[in-house]
Amino acid sequence: MNHEDSVSFQEKPAIAIVRLQGTIGMGSRGGPSLSDAGIGPVLERAFRRRKPLAVALAINSPGGSPVQSSLIGARIRRLSEETKVPVYAFVEDMAASGGYWLASAADEIWADESSVLGSIGVISAGFGFSELIGRYGIERRVHTAGRSKSMMDPFRPETPEDVARVNQLLEPIHEAFKAQIRKRRGSKLPEGRDLFTGEIWVGQQAVDLGLADGIGHLIPRMQALYGKDVRFLNYGQKVSMLRRFGLSADDFIEAAERRTLTTQFGIGG
């Protein structure tokens, strides 16, 4: 590319693309994660550098931490309003639960015909091993200061009190999730239809229910809106050299920890 071509390219209107992919979590060992701390600087650059016409979010997430979903979504809205740059979300395989929370931060949501959207609910899941360890003569010894400290211990029988406490935790999180979707999509949602049951929908079903604005892919849709000559600037988190060539041992530990936390109190699919 000669100097004239370089100058011409730099002057072309730009669309910033940010990929939001994977489980939404609180952090990562030695690598990037889909958390506000991890993706925040990327979003800042995408909105503020080179004055983009719009920011396009490429979303592929099953959900995860409700707090991180809220923080990332709020950052997207704040940056959009401060820079007056519109945001478009493009759902790939899925924008479920917390992933849909992120999509709802956009001004428009577009999906593939086979994309999965929704799962507007909250889940707490685990296992119970009390009978198993009893069968093998294993005694569980737990000492706490505070009678609720061992709530939902998987090695003790579940109690009605524990279930009630968990429900008290889940309901406010669910209400916050519903408030987010009503605020961002309220005028597009059908009246008299409960979309907050945790159910998921595919492609055109989600469009018909107002959870998405249409079927479309990122590049052609942005070109249709902003012209064929628009250039695309990709923004993403840095990946360590080790992870470029494969998983580290910490990846397996992190995955197990993240899965445990998400299934306990998450908005994962």
KETINU-62112 format. One record per residue (C-alpha): x, y, z; chain; residue number from 0. Coordinates in pm, 1 decimal. Each point is the difference from the previous one (the first is absolute). Layout:
REM residues N
         u         v         w  ch    i
         X         Y         Z   A  NUM
...
REM end
This chain:
REM residues 269
         u         v         w  ch    i
       0.0       0.0       0.0   A    0
     149.9     335.0    -104.8   A    1
     -23.7     322.0     200.9   A    2
    -307.1     128.2    -187.9   A    3
    -186.2    -327.8      50.7   A    4
      95.2       4.6     371.2   A    5
    -132.9     352.1      46.3   A    6
    -318.3     -88.1    -189.2   A    7
     -53.0    -306.3     220.8   A    8
      49.4     200.9     319.2   A    9
    -256.3     255.7    -114.5   A   10
    -269.4    -255.9     -70.9   A   11
    -285.6     -12.4     253.4   A   12
      54.5    -275.4     256.1   A   13
    -202.7    -255.1     193.9   A   14
     158.0    -133.7     319.3   A   15
     -55.6    -371.1      62.9   A   16
      24.4    -141.4     353.0   A   17
     -31.3    -373.7      61.9   A   18
    -181.2    -104.0     318.7   A   19
      52.0    -373.4      15.1   A   20
     -10.3    -267.3     267.6   A   21
    -125.2     -34.6     353.9   A   22
     -40.0     327.3     187.7   A   23
     213.3     -23.7     311.6   A   24
     183.5     183.5     274.1   A   25
     355.4     -45.5    -118.8   A   26
     254.6    -228.7    -152.1   A   27
     336.0    -153.3      85.9   A   28
     260.7     149.9    -230.6   A   29
    -232.3      86.7    -285.7   A   30
    -294.9     208.2    -117.1   A   31
    -354.3     -66.5     115.7   A   32
    -343.0     129.5     -82.1   A   33
     -14.4     225.4     302.7   A   34
     -28.7     375.7      36.9   A   35
     365.4      24.5     105.4   A   36
     110.3    -204.5    -299.1   A   37
    -220.5     138.2    -277.9   A   38
     -37.8     354.7     137.4   A   39
     323.8     141.9    -148.8   A   40
     -86.2    -161.0    -334.0   A   41
    -338.8     167.7      -5.3   A   42
     155.6     333.5      94.0   A   43
     235.3     -17.8    -298.6   A   44
    -271.1    -116.7    -237.2   A   45
    -230.3     292.2      80.2   A   46
     260.5     275.0      29.5   A   47
     271.8     -70.4    -258.2   A   48
     -28.3     116.4    -361.6   A   49
    -356.9     127.6      48.2   A   50
    -194.5    -306.5    -123.2   A   51
    -341.7      38.7    -158.0   A   52
    -124.3    -287.9     214.6   A   53
     113.7    -281.1     226.0   A   54
    -100.1    -354.6     -95.7   A   55
      -3.6    -264.5     273.3   A   56
      59.7    -356.1    -119.5   A   57
    -162.7    -201.1     280.0   A   58
      33.1    -369.7      70.0   A   59
     -63.8     -68.0     368.7   A   60
    -212.2    -236.8     212.0   A   61
       4.6     243.7     293.2   A   62
     163.1     -13.5     340.8   A   63
      44.6     255.5     276.0   A   64
    -298.2     236.5      38.6   A   65
     219.2     273.8     147.0   A   66
     254.0     -12.0    -282.8   A   67
    -283.1      -5.8    -254.6   A   68
    -144.4     312.2     159.6   A   69
     337.4     177.3      18.7   A   70
      89.6     -69.6    -362.0   A   71
    -347.6      93.7    -123.1   A   72
       5.6     324.8     196.9   A   73
     344.6      86.8    -135.8   A   74
    -120.3     -53.1    -357.1   A   75
    -296.5     232.5      53.8   A   76
     212.0     262.6     175.5   A   77
     257.6       6.4    -278.7   A   78
    -267.5      11.9    -268.5   A   79
    -167.5     298.0     163.3   A   80
     324.7     185.2      71.8   A   81
     137.5     -41.9    -353.2   A   82
    -337.7       7.4    -177.2   A   83
      99.9    -317.9    -184.4   A   84
    -281.8    -251.3     -68.0   A   85
      42.2    -366.2      93.4   A   86
    -112.5    -307.8    -193.5   A   87
       8.5    -353.4     140.9   A   88
      44.6    -297.6    -229.8   A   89
     -76.8    -336.3     158.8   A   90
     198.6    -296.0    -125.1   A   91
     -76.0    -341.4     154.1   A   92
    -165.4     143.8     308.1   A   93
     -76.9     297.8     216.6   A   94
    -160.0    -184.9     288.1   A   95
     -62.0     126.8     350.2   A   96
     291.5     230.4      86.7   A   97
      94.9      -6.2    -367.0   A   98
    -340.6     143.7     -82.5   A   99
      48.0     261.9     272.4   A  100
     308.0     116.2    -195.2   A  101
    -193.9      -0.8    -327.8   A  102
    -274.7     210.6     157.5   A  103
     252.8     279.2      55.9   A  104
       3.3      57.3    -377.0   A  105
    -237.0     229.1    -188.1   A  106
     -86.6    -286.5    -235.7   A  107
      41.1    -376.3      23.0   A  108
      53.9    -215.6    -308.6   A  109
      24.2    -377.7     -12.9   A  110
      55.3    -294.8    -228.4   A  111
    -297.0    -220.0     -85.0   A  112
     145.9    -267.3     228.5   A  113
     117.7     224.5     285.4   A  114
    -131.8     -74.3     349.2   A  115
    -123.9     298.2     202.0   A  116
    -173.9      56.4     332.0   A  117
      27.4    -209.5     315.0   A  118
    -103.2     300.9     207.5   A  119
      20.0    -169.4     336.5   A  120
     232.5     -79.4     289.5   A  121
     126.2    -340.3     104.8   A  122
     152.2    -157.5     306.8   A  123
     111.6    -358.4     -55.2   A  124
     209.2    -257.9     178.2   A  125
      14.2    -359.1     121.6   A  126
     -95.2    -178.6     320.1   A  127
     233.9    -267.6     138.2   A  128
    -136.7     -51.5     352.0   A  129
    -133.6    -353.7     -62.7   A  130
     306.5     -98.5    -202.2   A  131
     253.4      82.2     271.0   A  132
    -225.0    -158.5     263.9   A  133
      -5.2    -322.8    -198.5   A  134
     378.4     -17.0      17.9   A  135
      22.8      93.8     365.2   A  136
     143.2     344.4     -66.7   A  137
     -75.6     264.3     259.9   A  138
     -18.4     365.2    -100.6   A  139
     142.0     234.5     266.4   A  140
     -72.5     369.5     -40.5   A  141
      38.7     268.9     263.3   A  142
    -128.7     350.8     -63.9   A  143
     -45.8     329.5     177.7   A  144
    -338.4     104.0    -133.9   A  145
    -279.9    -251.1     -47.6   A  146
     -44.0      73.0    -372.8   A  147
     367.8     -25.4     -91.7   A  148
     -35.2    -358.1    -126.7   A  149
    -319.5      65.9    -194.7   A  150
     -56.8    -251.0    -283.4   A  151
     297.3    -214.4     104.9   A  152
     -13.3    -282.4    -261.3   A  153
     107.5    -255.7     259.7   A  154
    -296.2      71.8     227.2   A  155
    -371.8     -52.1     -66.4   A  156
    -174.6     295.7    -161.1   A  157
    -234.9     181.8     236.6   A  158
    -311.1     212.6     -74.3   A  159
     173.3     290.8     173.0   A  160
     297.0     -21.7    -237.4   A  161
    -228.6     -11.7    -305.5   A  162
    -190.4     304.3     124.5   A  163
     325.4     192.4      50.2   A  164
     121.2     -85.1    -350.4   A  165
    -331.5     115.7    -149.3   A  166
      35.3     326.5     191.2   A  167
     336.2      48.1    -171.6   A  168
    -116.4     -97.7    -348.1   A  169
    -313.7     215.2     -16.2   A  170
     170.8     343.0      26.0   A  171
     252.1    -103.8    -265.8   A  172
    -284.4    -110.7    -227.8   A  173
    -184.6     327.2      60.2   A  174
     311.6     196.7     -96.6   A  175
      31.2    -206.3    -317.9   A  176
    -365.2      59.5     -90.1   A  177
      35.4     372.7      68.3   A  178
     297.6      15.8    -239.2   A  179
    -191.8    -168.0    -282.0   A  180
    -312.7     208.5      54.8   A  181
     209.0     316.6      -4.5   A  182
     189.4     -87.4    -315.9   A  183
    -262.8    -198.5    -194.6   A  184
    -328.6      93.7     168.8   A  185
    -166.0     173.8    -295.3   A  186
      84.6    -293.8    -227.1   A  187
    -126.2    -278.7     226.8   A  188
    -353.2    -139.7     -48.0   A  189
    -260.0      80.7     264.8   A  190
    -136.3    -285.0     206.7   A  191
     287.8    -237.1     -76.8   A  192
     233.2    -109.4     280.0   A  193
     347.8     -14.4    -150.0   A  194
     176.9     -22.6     334.1   A  195
     -44.1    -371.6      70.4   A  196
     350.5    -105.2    -104.4   A  197
    -128.3    -129.6    -334.9   A  198
     218.1      30.1    -311.2   A  199
     -94.5      76.1    -360.1   A  200
     168.7     -47.7    -336.5   A  201
      59.4     260.6    -269.0   A  202
    -327.0     123.0    -146.0   A  203
    -191.6    -105.6     312.5   A  204
     206.3     249.7     200.0   A  205
     -64.8     267.8    -263.6   A  206
    -375.8     -64.4       8.0   A  207
       2.9      39.1     379.7   A  208
     193.6     327.6     -10.6   A  209
     315.6    -145.5     154.2   A  210
     188.5      76.5    -323.0   A  211
     -51.3     250.9    -278.9   A  212
      66.8    -221.0    -296.9   A  213
     199.3    -273.9    -168.3   A  214
     334.0     123.7    -123.1   A  215
     377.1     -36.0      17.2   A  216
     251.2     258.8     113.4   A  217
     193.3      96.5    -313.9   A  218
    -287.2      18.0    -251.9   A  219
    -233.0     169.3     247.4   A  220
     253.3     269.1      87.4   A  221
      76.1      54.4    -368.0   A  222
    -371.5      32.7     -71.3   A  223
     -26.3     268.3     268.5   A  224
     328.1     187.0     -52.9   A  225
     110.5     -77.0    -356.6   A  226
     216.6    -251.8    -180.1   A  227
     314.7     207.3      54.4   A  228
     -15.9     -13.5     378.0   A  229
     306.2    -155.2     164.8   A  230
      -9.1    -234.8     296.8   A  231
     227.0      35.2     302.6   A  232
      26.6    -305.6     223.4   A  233
      55.6      44.1     372.1   A  234
      72.3    -287.3     235.1   A  235
     181.1    -106.6     311.6   A  236
     362.3    -107.1     -15.9   A  237
      60.3    -373.3      19.3   A  238
     312.1    -138.6     166.3   A  239
     251.3    -188.6    -214.0   A  240
     -71.7    -320.1     193.8   A  241
    -370.5      12.9     -79.1   A  242
      65.1      62.7    -368.0   A  243
     149.4    -347.1     -22.0   A  244
    -228.2    -181.6     242.9   A  245
    -154.0      -6.8     345.1   A  246
     205.9      43.1     313.2   A  247
     -59.0    -204.5     313.4   A  248
    -160.2     305.1     157.8   A  249
    -266.0       0.8    -271.6   A  250
    -141.6    -326.0     133.4   A  251
       1.0     128.6     357.7   A  252
    -159.5     325.9    -108.0   A  253
    -267.6    -177.9    -202.5   A  254
     -95.9    -217.4     297.1   A  255
     -10.5     295.6     237.7   A  256
    -201.7     212.0    -242.1   A  257
    -247.8    -281.5     -66.0   A  258
     -49.2     -52.4     374.2   A  259
     -63.1     369.2      68.0   A  260
    -227.8      41.4    -300.2   A  261
    -220.3    -293.8      87.7   A  262
     -29.2     115.5     360.2   A  263
    -120.4     352.5     -63.7   A  264
       9.2      88.6    -365.9   A  265
    -209.2      96.6    -296.0   A  266
     157.0    -260.2    -218.6   A  267
    -202.1    -193.5    -253.2   A  268
REM end
